[in-house]
Amino acid sequence: MLQNINNPEYKISITFKILLFFWCLLLIVIRKPDLLVHPRFWAEEGEVYFQFAYLHSFFETITQPQLGYYSFISNLSAYLATLVPLKSAPLVTTLIALFFQLIPIIIVINGRSIYWNTLIKKVIICVLIITVAESELWLNSINAQFHLVLATFLILIEPIHLYNIKHRFWLLVILIVALFTGPVACFLAPAFVLKAFLSKSKIDIQVAVVVLFCTVVQGSICVYIMLHTPHAGRFVNFETKNFVESYLSDFLGLLKVVGFNDKKNIGLIMLPYAIYLFYTARKQKEGVLFLLSFLLLTFLSLGSALNMSGAARYGFVPSCILFTLTIHQLFIKTSMWNKYIAAVIVVLIFTINIVFYQHEMNLPEENNCPNWKQEIAHWEADNSYQPKIYPCGSSKVWKVKLNKEK
């Protein structure tokens, strides 16, 4: 069995868990409260998903693959947003996004993994999950998939065999939703197979079978679209220089507030430590899962990205994996110099990310963008008008077409 542990964390009171949950909820909200007061659609959330849902039936909306893959949550959120007055539509997708952004927090708070099985570990990991996320991952349904990818990884590390049937059921539901909300969660399928092989647990084998089934379905959809779309732009246009630079900056650059070249340099510094960290972690079965998950997510995410160009959102879960393993060094028996290095990295990352936690939400793409209610008022006065949405500050103007073509 993986994680043959007794329950050092089970004595944590339900009161503390509830308080920690609401504290995390408050941290998420205060990053930019205006997103709940004046909610917005973000990029394809409005221009692709909501626009399609507004102009099509429930069945057409819920079954339609978009952007090269199938996303259940994006489709469902968009459809539910059509059931309220237009001026309130973004509030629906924002609240749904908030719910799924809290899923990894809930897993950690109630989790039993040795990586978050004590009060202090839970607090640190929860703060990590919240503060490391980029602004484009914040409270929008199209990027809820990345929070669900993190949830998928957390479930992989959890000792599911210790839970009762009800708890296992809900973890399985989360897994299925994650796997049908984007292909990135499916990249972790080999890790679930490896876990089942190592543990020989009937429950882990059953989970692996479910994950494989969902991965085959999602993968079939993606392959079909790639074969029938001339310019899908995934797993093509490979350039070694761009690949290496994107890998270093997005997956090892760690600090989200520095420029690309600085992130690349930080990545070069972090690379030997990451290699050492994963090398030493290989001695534990969970460490092997950490390493495999990191490699699967980094290489496959970069390969499947549009035009194989990296993006900060792809580094969210790998960064959480690397940070979690680094934080773990502070709580295990290891050399003092390893503890010192881990402590320096943890303090640096948390200090920078907390100091700039709200600042990142005040960048050009998040400020002075169109107000949805005002845009809808403009559309109501002129139905040919296409309401503008977030983000702004770039050459592309994101819009939502609300009228069917004649």
C-alpha positions as a Markdown table, in Angstrom:
| # | Residue | x | y | z |
|---|---|---|---|---|
| 1 | Met | 0.0 | 0.0 | 0.0 |
| 2 | Leu | 1.1 | 3.5 | -0.6 |
| 3 | Gln | 1.2 | 5.7 | 2.5 |
| 4 | Asn | 0.9 | 3.1 | 5.2 |
| 5 | Ile | 0.3 | 5.7 | 7.8 |
| 6 | Asn | -1.8 | 6.1 | 10.9 |
| 7 | Asn | -3.9 | 9.1 | 11.2 |
| 8 | Pro | -1.8 | 12.0 | 12.6 |
| 9 | Glu | -4.1 | 14.6 | 11.1 |
| 10 | Tyr | -7.5 | 13.1 | 11.7 |
| 11 | Lys | -7.7 | 14.8 | 15.1 |
| 12 | Ile | -7.8 | 18.2 | 13.4 |
| 13 | Ser | -11.2 | 19.5 | 14.4 |
| 14 | Ile | -14.0 | 20.1 | 11.9 |
| 15 | Thr | -14.1 | 23.6 | 13.3 |
| 16 | Phe | -10.6 | 24.3 | 12.2 |
| 17 | Lys | -11.3 | 22.8 | 8.8 |
| 18 | Ile | -14.3 | 25.1 | 8.3 |
| 19 | Leu | -12.3 | 28.1 | 9.5 |
| 20 | Leu | -9.5 | 27.3 | 7.1 |
| 21 | Phe | -11.9 | 26.9 | 4.2 |
| 22 | Phe | -13.5 | 30.3 | 4.8 |
| 23 | Trp | -10.1 | 31.9 | 5.3 |
| 24 | Cys | -9.1 | 30.5 | 1.9 |
| 25 | Leu | -12.3 | 31.7 | 0.4 |
| 26 | Leu | -11.6 | 35.2 | 1.8 |
| 27 | Leu | -8.1 | 35.1 | 0.3 |
| 28 | Ile | -9.5 | 34.3 | -3.1 |
| 29 | Val | -12.1 | 37.0 | -3.0 |
| 30 | Ile | -9.9 | 39.8 | -1.7 |
| 31 | Arg | -7.4 | 39.4 | -4.6 |
| 32 | Lys | -9.9 | 41.3 | -6.7 |
| 33 | Pro | -13.4 | 41.7 | -5.1 |
| 34 | Asp | -14.5 | 43.7 | -8.1 |
| 35 | Leu | -14.8 | 40.4 | -10.0 |
| 36 | Leu | -17.8 | 39.5 | -7.9 |
| 37 | Val | -19.2 | 43.1 | -7.9 |
| 38 | His | -18.7 | 43.6 | -11.6 |
| 39 | Pro | -18.2 | 40.0 | -13.0 |
| 40 | Arg | -16.8 | 39.6 | -16.5 |
| 41 | Phe | -16.4 | 37.0 | -19.2 |
| 42 | Trp | -12.8 | 36.1 | -19.9 |
| 43 | Ala | -11.6 | 35.6 | -23.6 |
| 44 | Glu | -13.0 | 32.3 | -25.0 |
| 45 | Glu | -15.3 | 32.0 | -22.0 |
| 46 | Gly | -17.5 | 34.7 | -23.7 |
| 47 | Glu | -16.4 | 34.8 | -27.3 |
| 48 | Val | -16.6 | 31.0 | -27.8 |
| 49 | Tyr | -18.5 | 29.2 | -25.1 |
| 50 | Phe | -21.2 | 31.8 | -24.0 |
| 51 | Gln | -21.7 | 32.9 | -27.5 |
| 52 | Phe | -22.3 | 29.4 | -28.7 |
| 53 | Ala | -24.6 | 28.6 | -25.7 |
| 54 | Tyr | -26.7 | 31.7 | -26.3 |
| 55 | Leu | -27.3 | 30.8 | -29.9 |
| 56 | His | -27.9 | 27.1 | -29.5 |
| 57 | Ser | -29.9 | 24.5 | -27.5 |
| 58 | Phe | -28.9 | 22.8 | -24.3 |
| 59 | Phe | -28.1 | 19.5 | -26.0 |
| 60 | Glu | -26.0 | 21.3 | -28.7 |
| 61 | Thr | -24.1 | 23.3 | -26.1 |
| 62 | Ile | -23.4 | 20.6 | -23.6 |
| 63 | Thr | -22.1 | 18.1 | -26.2 |
| 64 | Gln | -20.0 | 20.6 | -28.4 |
| 65 | Pro | -16.2 | 20.3 | -28.3 |
| 66 | Gln | -14.5 | 23.7 | -28.6 |
| 67 | Leu | -10.9 | 24.8 | -29.2 |
| 68 | Gly | -9.8 | 21.3 | -30.0 |
| 69 | Tyr | -11.2 | 19.4 | -27.0 |
| 70 | Tyr | -14.3 | 18.7 | -24.9 |
| 71 | Ser | -14.9 | 20.9 | -21.8 |
| 72 | Phe | -17.9 | 19.9 | -19.7 |
| 73 | Ile | -17.6 | 22.7 | -17.2 |
| 74 | Ser | -17.1 | 25.4 | -19.8 |
| 75 | Asn | -20.1 | 24.2 | -21.7 |
| 76 | Leu | -22.3 | 23.7 | -18.7 |
| 77 | Ser | -21.3 | 27.1 | -17.2 |
| 78 | Ala | -22.0 | 28.9 | -20.5 |
| 79 | Tyr | -25.4 | 27.3 | -20.8 |
| 80 | Leu | -26.4 | 28.1 | -17.2 |
| 81 | Ala | -25.3 | 31.7 | -17.8 |
| 82 | Thr | -28.0 | 31.9 | -20.6 |
| 83 | Leu | -30.7 | 31.1 | -18.0 |
| 84 | Val | -30.4 | 34.5 | -16.3 |
| 85 | Pro | -30.8 | 38.0 | -17.6 |
| 86 | Leu | -27.9 | 38.9 | -20.0 |
| 87 | Lys | -26.6 | 41.6 | -17.6 |
| 88 | Ser | -26.1 | 38.9 | -14.9 |
| 89 | Ala | -24.7 | 36.2 | -17.2 |
| 90 | Pro | -21.0 | 36.6 | -16.2 |
| 91 | Leu | -21.9 | 36.3 | -12.5 |
| 92 | Val | -23.0 | 32.7 | -13.1 |
| 93 | Thr | -19.8 | 31.6 | -14.8 |
| 94 | Thr | -17.7 | 33.5 | -12.2 |
| 95 | Leu | -19.5 | 31.8 | -9.3 |
| 96 | Ile | -19.1 | 28.4 | -10.9 |
| 97 | Ala | -15.4 | 29.2 | -11.5 |
| 98 | Leu | -15.1 | 30.1 | -7.8 |
| 99 | Phe | -16.6 | 26.8 | -6.8 |
| 100 | Phe | -14.1 | 24.8 | -8.9 |
| 101 | Gln | -11.2 | 26.9 | -7.8 |
| 102 | Leu | -12.0 | 25.9 | -4.2 |
| 103 | Ile | -12.0 | 22.1 | -5.0 |
| 104 | Pro | -8.2 | 21.6 | -4.5 |
| 105 | Ile | -8.5 | 23.6 | -1.3 |
| 106 | Ile | -11.2 | 21.3 | 0.0 |
| 107 | Ile | -9.2 | 18.2 | -1.0 |
| 108 | Val | -6.2 | 19.4 | 1.0 |
| 109 | Ile | -8.2 | 20.5 | 4.0 |
| 110 | Asn | -9.9 | 17.1 | 4.2 |
| 111 | Gly | -6.9 | 15.1 | 2.9 |
| 112 | Arg | -4.8 | 12.5 | 4.5 |
| 113 | Ser | -1.7 | 12.5 | 2.3 |
| 114 | Ile | 1.7 | 12.7 | 4.2 |
| 115 | Tyr | 2.3 | 15.9 | 2.2 |
| 116 | Trp | -0.6 | 17.8 | 3.9 |
| 117 | Asn | -1.5 | 15.6 | 6.9 |
| 118 | Thr | -0.9 | 18.2 | 9.7 |
| 119 | Leu | -2.4 | 21.6 | 10.5 |
| 120 | Ile | 0.7 | 23.6 | 9.5 |
| 121 | Lys | 1.1 | 21.6 | 6.2 |
| 122 | Lys | -2.5 | 22.2 | 5.3 |
| 123 | Val | -2.2 | 26.0 | 5.8 |
| 124 | Ile | 1.0 | 26.2 | 3.8 |
| 125 | Ile | -0.2 | 24.2 | 0.9 |
| 126 | Cys | -3.5 | 26.1 | 0.8 |
| 127 | Val | -1.7 | 29.4 | 0.7 |
| 128 | Leu | 0.6 | 28.0 | -2.0 |
| 129 | Ile | -2.3 | 26.9 | -4.2 |
| 130 | Ile | -4.0 | 30.3 | -3.9 |
| 131 | Thr | -1.0 | 32.6 | -4.3 |
| 132 | Val | 0.9 | 30.8 | -7.1 |
| 133 | Ala | -2.0 | 31.0 | -9.6 |
| 134 | Glu | -1.7 | 33.5 | -12.5 |
| 135 | Ser | -4.3 | 36.2 | -13.0 |
| 136 | Glu | -5.7 | 34.5 | -16.2 |
| 137 | Leu | -6.6 | 31.5 | -14.0 |
| 138 | Trp | -8.7 | 33.6 | -11.7 |
| 139 | Leu | -12.4 | 33.2 | -11.5 |
| 140 | Asn | -13.2 | 32.2 | -15.1 |
| 141 | Ser | -14.8 | 28.9 | -16.2 |
| 142 | Ile | -12.5 | 28.3 | -19.2 |
| 143 | Asn | -9.5 | 28.0 | -16.9 |
| 144 | Ala | -11.3 | 26.0 | -14.2 |
| 145 | Gln | -9.8 | 23.0 | -16.0 |
| 146 | Phe | -6.4 | 23.9 | -14.5 |
| 147 | His | -7.7 | 23.9 | -11.0 |
| 148 | Leu | -9.3 | 20.6 | -11.7 |
| 149 | Val | -5.9 | 19.3 | -13.1 |
| 150 | Leu | -4.5 | 20.2 | -9.7 |
| 151 | Ala | -7.4 | 18.4 | -8.0 |
| 152 | Thr | -6.6 | 15.4 | -10.1 |
| 153 | Phe | -3.0 | 15.4 | -9.0 |
| 154 | Leu | -4.0 | 15.8 | -5.3 |
| 155 | Ile | -6.3 | 12.8 | -5.6 |
| 156 | Leu | -3.5 | 10.8 | -7.2 |
| 157 | Ile | -1.4 | 11.5 | -4.1 |
| 158 | Glu | -4.2 | 10.9 | -1.7 |
| 159 | Pro | -4.4 | 7.4 | 0.0 |
| 160 | Ile | -7.9 | 6.8 | -1.3 |
| 161 | His | -8.0 | 3.3 | 0.2 |
| 162 | Leu | -8.3 | 4.9 | 3.7 |
| 163 | Tyr | -11.6 | 6.7 | 2.8 |
| 164 | Asn | -15.2 | 5.5 | 3.2 |
| 165 | Ile | -17.4 | 4.8 | 0.2 |
| 166 | Lys | -19.0 | 8.2 | 0.3 |
| 167 | His | -15.7 | 10.1 | 0.3 |
| 168 | Arg | -14.3 | 7.9 | -2.5 |
| 169 | Phe | -17.4 | 8.5 | -4.6 |
| 170 | Trp | -17.0 | 12.3 | -4.5 |
| 171 | Leu | -13.3 | 12.1 | -5.3 |
| 172 | Leu | -14.2 | 9.9 | -8.3 |
| 173 | Val | -16.8 | 12.4 | -9.4 |
| 174 | Ile | -14.2 | 15.2 | -9.3 |
| 175 | Leu | -11.8 | 13.0 | -11.3 |
| 176 | Ile | -14.5 | 12.3 | -14.0 |
| 177 | Val | -15.4 | 16.0 | -14.2 |
| 178 | Ala | -11.8 | 17.0 | -14.5 |
| 179 | Leu | -11.0 | 14.5 | -17.2 |
| 180 | Phe | -14.0 | 15.7 | -19.3 |
| 181 | Thr | -13.2 | 19.3 | -18.8 |
| 182 | Gly | -9.9 | 19.3 | -20.7 |
| 183 | Pro | -7.1 | 17.0 | -21.9 |
| 184 | Val | -4.5 | 18.2 | -19.4 |
| 185 | Ala | -6.0 | 16.2 | -16.6 |
| 186 | Cys | -5.8 | 13.1 | -18.9 |
| 187 | Phe | -2.0 | 13.5 | -19.1 |
| 188 | Leu | -1.9 | 12.1 | -15.6 |
| 189 | Ala | -3.5 | 8.8 | -16.6 |
| 190 | Pro | -0.1 | 6.9 | -16.7 |
| 191 | Ala | 0.6 | 8.1 | -13.1 |
| 192 | Phe | -2.7 | 6.6 | -12.0 |
| 193 | Val | -1.8 | 3.3 | -13.7 |
| 194 | Leu | 1.6 | 3.4 | -12.0 |
| 195 | Lys | 0.0 | 4.0 | -8.6 |
| 196 | Ala | -2.3 | 1.0 | -9.1 |
| 197 | Phe | 0.7 | -1.2 | -10.1 |
| 198 | Leu | 2.7 | -0.2 | -7.1 |
| 199 | Ser | 0.0 | -0.4 | -4.5 |
| 200 | Lys | -1.8 | -3.5 | -5.9 |
| 201 | Ser | -4.9 | -2.0 | -4.3 |
| 202 | Lys | -8.2 | -3.0 | -5.7 |
| 203 | Ile | -9.5 | 0.5 | -5.2 |
| 204 | Asp | -6.5 | 2.1 | -7.0 |
| 205 | Ile | -7.0 | -0.3 | -9.8 |
| 206 | Gln | -10.6 | 0.6 | -10.1 |
| 207 | Val | -9.8 | 4.3 | -10.1 |
| 208 | Ala | -7.1 | 3.8 | -12.8 |
| 209 | Val | -9.6 | 2.0 | -15.0 |
| 210 | Val | -12.1 | 4.9 | -14.7 |
| 211 | Val | -9.3 | 7.4 | -15.5 |
| 212 | Leu | -8.1 | 5.4 | -18.5 |
| 213 | Phe | -11.7 | 5.1 | -19.9 |
| 214 | Cys | -12.3 | 8.9 | -19.6 |
| 215 | Thr | -8.8 | 9.6 | -21.1 |
| 216 | Val | -9.6 | 7.4 | -24.1 |
| 217 | Val | -12.9 | 9.2 | -24.7 |
| 218 | Gln | -11.3 | 12.7 | -24.3 |
| 219 | Gly | -8.2 | 11.7 | -26.3 |
| 220 | Ser | -10.4 | 10.3 | -29.2 |
| 221 | Ile | -12.2 | 13.7 | -29.4 |
| 222 | Cys | -8.9 | 15.5 | -29.5 |
| 223 | Val | -7.3 | 13.3 | -32.1 |
| 224 | Tyr | -10.4 | 13.5 | -34.3 |
| 225 | Ile | -10.4 | 17.3 | -34.2 |
| 226 | Met | -6.6 | 17.4 | -34.9 |
| 227 | Leu | -7.0 | 15.1 | -37.9 |
| 228 | His | -10.0 | 17.1 | -39.3 |
| 229 | Thr | -8.8 | 20.6 | -38.5 |
| 230 | Pro | -6.1 | 21.9 | -40.9 |
| 231 | His | -4.6 | 24.4 | -38.4 |
| 232 | Ala | -5.1 | 22.8 | -35.0 |
| 233 | Gly | -1.6 | 24.0 | -34.1 |
| 234 | Arg | -1.0 | 21.3 | -31.5 |
| 235 | Phe | 2.1 | 19.0 | -31.5 |
| 236 | Val | 3.4 | 20.9 | -34.5 |
| 237 | Asn | 5.8 | 23.8 | -35.1 |
| 238 | Phe | 8.5 | 22.3 | -32.8 |
| 239 | Glu | 11.6 | 24.4 | -32.3 |
| 240 | Thr | 14.2 | 23.3 | -29.8 |
| 241 | Lys | 15.1 | 26.8 | -28.7 |
| 242 | Asn | 11.5 | 27.9 | -28.0 |
| 243 | Phe | 10.7 | 24.6 | -26.3 |
| 244 | Val | 13.7 | 24.8 | -23.9 |
| 245 | Glu | 13.1 | 28.5 | -23.2 |
| 246 | Ser | 9.4 | 28.0 | -22.5 |
| 247 | Tyr | 10.1 | 24.9 | -20.3 |
| 248 | Leu | 12.6 | 26.9 | -18.2 |
| 249 | Ser | 10.4 | 30.0 | -17.8 |
| 250 | Asp | 6.9 | 28.4 | -17.4 |
| 251 | Phe | 7.7 | 25.3 | -15.4 |
| 252 | Leu | 10.9 | 26.3 | -13.4 |
| 253 | Gly | 10.8 | 30.1 | -13.5 |
| 254 | Leu | 8.5 | 30.0 | -10.4 |
| 255 | Leu | 8.1 | 33.8 | -9.9 |
| 256 | Lys | 5.1 | 35.0 | -11.8 |
| 257 | Val | 5.9 | 38.8 | -11.5 |
| 258 | Val | 9.2 | 38.8 | -13.3 |
| 259 | Gly | 9.8 | 39.1 | -17.0 |
| 260 | Phe | 10.3 | 36.3 | -19.4 |
| 261 | Asn | 14.1 | 36.5 | -19.5 |
| 262 | Asp | 14.3 | 36.7 | -15.7 |
| 263 | Lys | 12.0 | 33.7 | -15.4 |
| 264 | Lys | 14.2 | 31.8 | -17.8 |
| 265 | Asn | 17.3 | 32.6 | -15.8 |
| 266 | Ile | 15.6 | 31.6 | -12.6 |
| 267 | Gly | 14.6 | 28.4 | -14.3 |
| 268 | Leu | 18.3 | 27.7 | -15.1 |
| 269 | Ile | 19.1 | 28.1 | -11.4 |
| 270 | Met | 16.2 | 25.9 | -10.3 |
| 271 | Leu | 16.8 | 23.1 | -12.8 |
| 272 | Pro | 19.7 | 21.4 | -10.9 |
| 273 | Tyr | 17.8 | 21.7 | -7.6 |
| 274 | Ala | 14.6 | 20.2 | -9.2 |
| 275 | Ile | 16.7 | 17.3 | -10.6 |
| 276 | Tyr | 18.2 | 16.7 | -7.2 |
| 277 | Leu | 14.8 | 17.0 | -5.5 |
| 278 | Phe | 13.1 | 14.5 | -7.8 |
| 279 | Tyr | 16.2 | 12.2 | -7.7 |
| 280 | Thr | 16.0 | 11.9 | -3.9 |
| 281 | Ala | 12.2 | 11.6 | -3.9 |
| 282 | Arg | 12.4 | 8.6 | -6.1 |
| 283 | Lys | 13.1 | 6.5 | -3.0 |
| 284 | Gln | 9.5 | 7.0 | -1.9 |
| 285 | Lys | 6.7 | 5.6 | -4.0 |
| 286 | Glu | 4.8 | 8.9 | -3.8 |
| 287 | Gly | 8.0 | 10.7 | -4.9 |
| 288 | Val | 7.9 | 8.6 | -8.1 |
| 289 | Leu | 4.4 | 9.8 | -8.7 |
| 290 | Phe | 5.5 | 13.4 | -8.2 |
| 291 | Leu | 8.3 | 13.0 | -10.7 |
| 292 | Leu | 6.1 | 11.3 | -13.3 |
| 293 | Ser | 3.3 | 13.8 | -12.9 |
| 294 | Phe | 5.7 | 16.7 | -13.3 |
| 295 | Leu | 7.2 | 15.3 | -16.5 |
| 296 | Leu | 3.9 | 14.3 | -18.0 |
| 297 | Leu | 2.3 | 17.7 | -17.3 |
| 298 | Thr | 5.3 | 19.8 | -18.5 |
| 299 | Phe | 6.2 | 18.0 | -21.7 |
| 300 | Leu | 2.6 | 17.1 | -22.8 |
| 301 | Ser | 1.2 | 20.5 | -21.9 |
| 302 | Leu | 3.9 | 22.3 | -23.8 |
| 303 | Gly | 3.5 | 20.0 | -26.8 |
| 304 | Ser | -0.2 | 20.3 | -26.9 |
| 305 | Ala | -0.3 | 24.1 | -26.5 |
| 306 | Leu | -1.4 | 26.1 | -29.5 |
| 307 | Asn | 1.6 | 26.3 | -31.8 |
| 308 | Met | 3.6 | 24.6 | -29.1 |
| 309 | Ser | 4.2 | 28.0 | -27.4 |
| 310 | Gly | 4.3 | 28.0 | -23.6 |
| 311 | Ala | 1.9 | 29.9 | -21.4 |
| 312 | Ala | 2.0 | 30.7 | -17.7 |
| 313 | Arg | -1.3 | 28.8 | -17.1 |
| 314 | Tyr | 0.5 | 25.5 | -18.0 |
| 315 | Gly | 3.0 | 26.1 | -15.3 |
| 316 | Phe | 0.4 | 26.3 | -12.5 |
| 317 | Val | 0.1 | 22.7 | -11.6 |
| 318 | Pro | 3.8 | 21.7 | -12.2 |
| 319 | Ser | 4.8 | 24.7 | -10.0 |
| 320 | Cys | 2.5 | 23.4 | -7.3 |
| 321 | Ile | 4.0 | 19.9 | -7.6 |
| 322 | Leu | 7.6 | 21.3 | -7.3 |
| 323 | Phe | 6.7 | 23.6 | -4.5 |
| 324 | Thr | 4.9 | 20.9 | -2.5 |
| 325 | Leu | 7.9 | 18.6 | -2.8 |
| 326 | Thr | 10.2 | 21.5 | -1.7 |
| 327 | Ile | 7.9 | 22.3 | 1.3 |
| 328 | His | 8.0 | 18.6 | 2.2 |
| 329 | Gln | 11.8 | 18.9 | 2.7 |
| 330 | Leu | 11.2 | 21.0 | 5.8 |
| 331 | Phe | 9.2 | 18.3 | 7.5 |
| 332 | Ile | 11.4 | 15.2 | 6.8 |
| 333 | Lys | 14.7 | 13.9 | 7.9 |
| 334 | Thr | 17.2 | 15.2 | 5.4 |
| 335 | Ser | 20.5 | 17.1 | 5.3 |
| 336 | Met | 20.6 | 20.5 | 6.9 |
| 337 | Trp | 21.9 | 22.1 | 3.7 |
| 338 | Asn | 18.9 | 20.7 | 1.9 |
| 339 | Lys | 16.6 | 22.1 | 4.5 |
| 340 | Tyr | 18.3 | 25.5 | 4.2 |
| 341 | Ile | 17.9 | 25.6 | 0.4 |
| 342 | Ala | 14.3 | 24.5 | 0.7 |
| 343 | Ala | 13.6 | 27.1 | 3.3 |
| 344 | Val | 15.2 | 29.9 | 1.2 |
| 345 | Ile | 13.1 | 28.9 | -1.8 |
| 346 | Val | 9.9 | 28.6 | 0.2 |
| 347 | Val | 10.4 | 32.0 | 1.9 |
| 348 | Leu | 11.3 | 33.7 | -1.4 |
| 349 | Ile | 8.4 | 32.3 | -3.4 |
| 350 | Phe | 5.8 | 33.0 | -0.7 |
| 351 | Thr | 7.2 | 36.5 | 0.0 |
| 352 | Ile | 7.1 | 37.5 | -3.7 |
| 353 | Asn | 3.8 | 35.9 | -4.5 |
| 354 | Ile | 2.1 | 37.4 | -1.4 |
| 355 | Val | 3.5 | 40.9 | -1.9 |
| 356 | Phe | 2.4 | 40.9 | -5.5 |
| 357 | Tyr | -0.8 | 38.9 | -5.0 |
| 358 | Gln | -3.2 | 41.8 | -5.7 |
| 359 | His | -0.8 | 43.8 | -7.9 |
| 360 | Glu | -0.9 | 41.2 | -10.7 |
| 361 | Met | -4.7 | 41.6 | -11.0 |
| 362 | Asn | -4.1 | 45.3 | -11.8 |
| 363 | Leu | -2.2 | 44.8 | -15.0 |
| 364 | Pro | -3.5 | 46.3 | -18.3 |
| 365 | Glu | -5.4 | 43.2 | -19.3 |
| 366 | Glu | -7.4 | 43.4 | -16.1 |
| 367 | Asn | -7.9 | 47.1 | -15.8 |
| 368 | Asn | -10.0 | 49.6 | -17.7 |
| 369 | Cys | -11.7 | 46.8 | -19.5 |
| 370 | Pro | -15.4 | 47.0 | -20.7 |
| 371 | Asn | -18.1 | 46.9 | -18.1 |
| 372 | Trp | -20.4 | 44.0 | -19.2 |
| 373 | Lys | -23.7 | 45.7 | -18.1 |
| 374 | Gln | -22.8 | 48.9 | -20.0 |
| 375 | Glu | -21.9 | 46.7 | -23.0 |
| 376 | Ile | -25.2 | 45.0 | -22.9 |
| 377 | Ala | -27.0 | 48.3 | -22.6 |
| 378 | His | -25.2 | 49.3 | -25.8 |
| 379 | Trp | -26.3 | 46.1 | -27.5 |
| 380 | Glu | -29.9 | 46.6 | -26.4 |
| 381 | Ala | -29.9 | 50.0 | -28.1 |
| 382 | Asp | -28.2 | 48.6 | -31.2 |
| 383 | Asn | -28.5 | 44.8 | -31.8 |
| 384 | Ser | -25.8 | 44.8 | -34.4 |
| 385 | Tyr | -23.3 | 45.8 | -31.7 |
| 386 | Gln | -21.0 | 43.0 | -30.3 |
| 387 | Pro | -20.3 | 43.5 | -26.6 |
| 388 | Lys | -16.6 | 43.6 | -25.7 |
| 389 | Ile | -15.2 | 41.5 | -22.9 |
| 390 | Tyr | -12.0 | 40.9 | -21.0 |
| 391 | Pro | -9.0 | 40.8 | -21.4 |
| 392 | Cys | -8.1 | 44.1 | -22.9 |
| 393 | Gly | -4.7 | 45.8 | -23.5 |
| 394 | Ser | -3.8 | 43.7 | -26.4 |
| 395 | Ser | -4.2 | 43.9 | -30.2 |
| 396 | Lys | -7.0 | 41.5 | -30.1 |
| 397 | Val | -10.4 | 42.8 | -29.1 |
| 398 | Trp | -12.6 | 40.1 | -27.5 |
| 399 | Lys | -16.3 | 40.3 | -28.4 |
| 400 | Val | -19.5 | 38.3 | -28.0 |
| 401 | Lys | -21.9 | 38.0 | -31.0 |
| 402 | Leu | -25.4 | 37.8 | -29.6 |
| 403 | Asn | -27.3 | 37.7 | -32.9 |
| 404 | Lys | -27.8 | 34.8 | -35.2 |
| 405 | Glu | -26.5 | 35.2 | -38.8 |
| 406 | Lys | -29.3 | 35.7 | -41.3 |
